Each structure stands twice: as structure tokens, then as C-alpha cells.
Amino acid sequence: MKKTTSRDGTTIAFDQTGHGAPVILVMGAFNDRTTGAPLSAYLARRFTVLAYDRRGRGDSGDAATYAIDREIEDLDAVIQAAGGAAAVCGYSSGALLALAAAARGLAITRLALYEAPPVAAPPAEHAQALASLVAAGRRGDAVEYFQRRMVGIPDEVVAQLRHAPFRPALEAMAHTLVYDATIVADERITAALAEIRQPTLAIAGDASAPVMRQVAATLAARLPGGRAETIAGATHHIEPALLGPVLERFLDG
């Protein structure tokens, strides 16, 4: 594990593997840097891969007040640690964060977006509801709120997941669900798409929800350097054997 420091003094932890051009993985809700470890291992055969803990997760620090700008600064700190410029691969809500960072002018060479969710699909009230649950110490309820109301997981499946071995880890990062809800509700991200000039690949799985393919197609059409690709057999979960080859081709240019 390595560490860098964001502009506000927050420590950001990351793992770095492989050799070659730098690629940074930006994870989504319920994820820390370990989620990207299998994909990092796949890409590390040809690239230097940096997978980091977004603020509030894993070994990274946090601040009392959240703002998307701080997360953009966190990514910039990782880019600087990678040498000053890097390709960025964003997953789920992390893909929207990557878009916001590119629009802000960070030194991103190429941009890959896997299963980006619809921007502004949930209202901002979701972030407020999640913050209230976390403040009341109801982390489990916050996890289930996000699963039901924002992901759309059926009630019976949510009930089953209460007993999953990874449930404690989800509750530990429940406060960061507020961050992801804030990102997904921010319409400024899509408003700035025309400012993003980097080559961008919007990717979705054909075994995922149809809306993910619609989002990929919309992003590709609105980004000046965008195109979309659908991966046969892929779901919303990261499967390196399916996603890895697509990323390799794109990152190689």
C-alpha cells in the first residue's frame, strides 16, 4: 500500500502494480480498492495500475464535510502520484466521478467508463435520507435503503443479504453512500460532457440492466471523443476476463 495527500490534507491510500503506462481505477458504491484488485492484476501485465480507496473507505482518510470537488482533488493527487498524467477507468458511480474530473481539466489521457448509472436518476433527497440514517447510527438501514431505493434490489434479496459475510464491510462504509448518492444526483456532470475531449469508451454488459446500455450509448453520443461498447455476457459486476481485454484494446489506443 502507498499513500498520497489530497489538497485538503486528506490521506488517500492506493495499491500500485505492474509496469507500463499508468491507469487509475475509480470504484463505485460499496467498493474500496480491493474491489479492483482482480482487474488490477489482469491489467498489470501491460500497465502500471493504481487502485485507490476513495475518501472515507479502506485506508484513506476523510473530512467532516463532503463535496464532489474534494473527491476530484483526491483523484488528482493519485494522478500526480502516477507521474502527472494517467488513463482513468471508472466503475459505476466512480465512472461519473471520473467524468466530473475530466471536465474539470485533470490530466487524464484516456477515459474508460464501465456501467455508469444514469445521472440525476435519484433525487438529491436520497443523499439527505442516507445522511440521516447514518447520523442516527442506523448503518444497516442505510445499506438497505441504498440497495432498495437506488440499486433496485428486490426486498427478498435485500433480506437475504443481511446475512451475507460481507455485510459488516458494507455497514462500515455506509457513510460513503451519501457521497455516491450526491454524485449520481449532480446534473452538472452531464452538463459538462462537451468539455471532455479525451478519447472515451463507455462500456456496458449485455447481461446487465438495459438502462446501463442506454447510458453508455448516450454518453458516447454526447462526448466529442466518445464511443460505446457492449460486452457479451457481462453483468454490473467487474469480471476481469470479460472487461480486461476490452480495456487493454482501448488503453493501447
N, C-alpha and C positions, 0 to 999 in steps of 0.2 A: 504493500500500500504506500502511496505517495500523497502528499498534501500540497495545496496551494492556498493562497489567501485572496478572497474576493475584495472588491473595492471598499465594502463597509466593514472589513476586518473579519468576516466570517471565514472559518476554515473549511475548505472543500477537499474531501478525500477522493482519490481515484486510484485505479489499478492501471498499469501500463504494461502491455505485452506486445511482442512481435517486433519486426523491423520493416521499414519502408515508409511511404508517405503516411502522415498522421490522419487518423479517423477517430472522431469522438462519438460515443454512443450516449444519447439522451433518453432516459427511460420515462415511462408514464406513471400513472397512479398505481399504488400498491407495490411499486418496484423500488429497489435500491440497485447498487451497481452489480450485485451478484446475479440479478436477472439477466444481465447482458453477458455474463461470463462465458456461456457456451458459444454465443455468436462471436465474442471477442476471440476465443480460441480458434474458431474457423477462419476469421479474417486475419489473424496474426500470422498466418503463413505468408502473407504478402504485404501486410500493412502494419504500422505501429498503431495499436488500438488503445484508446483511453476510455475507460468506462468509469463514470464518476457518480458519487452519491449526491443527488440534488439536496439542497439545504433542508435540514430537518429530518434527514434519513441517514441510516447507517452510521458512518463515522464522521459525517460532515456536521458542522455547527448550524446555528440558526440565529434569527434575530427576533426581537419581541413583536415587530410589526412586519407583515408580509407585503411585498409588492412585486409584480412581474419584473419590474426594472432590476430588482436585486438578483433575480434568477438569471436575467440576461447578463448581468455583470459576473455572476458565478461561471457561466459558460465561457465568457470572455477570459476569465482567469485560467480556465483549463486550456483554452486555445493558446494563451501565452505560454503555458507550461509545455505545450506540444511544439513550441517553436515559433509561434506568432501567426500561424495560419493553419487551417485544417479542414478536411471534409467533415460534415456532421450528418449523422444518421439519427433521426428522431423517431421514437416509437409511441404511438397512441397520443396522449396529451403532450408527451415530450416532443412530438412532431410539430405541434402548434407552438411550443416554446422555441423550437429551432427556427420556425418561420418568423416569429417575432424578432429573434436575434439577427436573422439575415436582413430583415427590413431595417433594423437599427444600424446596419452597416458593419457588423462584426466581420472579421477576416475569415469568412467561410468560403472555401474553394468550390465545393460541390455539396449539394443538399439532397439527402435521401429521406423520404417520409414514409414510414410503414404504418398503415392502418390509422391514419389521422382521423379523429372524430369530427363531426360537424361543429363548426364554430357557432357559438350562441344557441346551440340546441337546448341546453337547460338555462333557465333564467338565473340571474345573479342571486336570487333568493336561496338557491341551493347552497351556495357558499356560506350565507348567513346562518342557515339551518344547521349545517355541519359544524360551524364555529360554536354555535350554542350548545350542541350536543357534547363537543369536546370540552368546552368550558365547564360543563356540568359533570364531567368525569364519565360520561356515557360513551366511551370509545367504541364499545361493541355495537351500540345503536348507530353510531356514525358510520361504521363499516357497513352495516346492513342498509342504512339509508342510501349510501353511495351505490351499493350493489343493486338495490331495487330501483331507485329513482333515477339514477344516472346511467347505469350499465344496462338495466332492464332484465336482470336475472330473476326468474320466477321465484315466488315465495317458497315453494317446496325445496328448491335448490339452495336458497339462502339458508333455510333451516338446517339442511344437511351440512352446509359449510361451517356452521357453528362448531362442529366437532372435528374439523379438519386440523391436521397437525400444524399447519401454517397460520392458523387463526391468531395466535398470540402475536406473530410478526405483523399481521395486518392491523391489529389494535395498536401496536407500538407506534405505527406511522399514521394513525388515524388523523392526527392534526394536519398532515400534509394533504389530505383530501380537500381541505379548504383551498390549498394552493392550486390544485388541479381544477377544481370547480371554478376558481377565479379565472384561470387561463382559458378554459373552454367557453366561458361566458363573455370573453372580451372580443367584441366585434371589430376592434381596431386592427386585429391581426389580419383578417381578410381584407380590410380596407386598404392595407398597405402592400398587397400582393404585387401590384405593378412596380413597386420599388425593388423587388428582388430580381436580380439579374443573373444570379448563379445558375448553372445547369442544375435542374431539379427533377428528381424522379419520385413520383407519387405512386406508392405501391399498395395493393390490397390483395387479400386472399379470396379465391372464389368460393371457399367454404366458410367465409365469414359473413356477417350481416350485409345484405345488399347495399345499405346506406354507405358502407365503407368504400365500395367501388364507385358509388356516385360521388363521394367526396374526392376520391383520387382523380376522377375524370374532371371534376370542376376545378380542382387546383391546377391540374395540367393545362386546362384551357385558359386559366387566368394568369398563370405565371409566364412571363416573357420567355423563359428558358425551360419551361416545364413539359414533361410528358408523363404518361401514366402506364403502368404495367400491372397485370393481374397474374398472380401465381396460382397455378392449378394445385388444388388440394390443401392450400394454406388456410389457416384459421387466424383468429386475432392473436393467438399466442405465437411467440417467436420460435420458429423451428429452423435452426441453422442450416440443415441440409436443403431446405427449400429456399429460404431467404438469402443465405450466403452466396450462392452462385450469381443471383441477380445483382446483389450489391457489388460483388467483385467486378462484374462486367461494367457496371455504371461507374464505379470508382476508378477503374482503369482508364476511363474516358474513351 
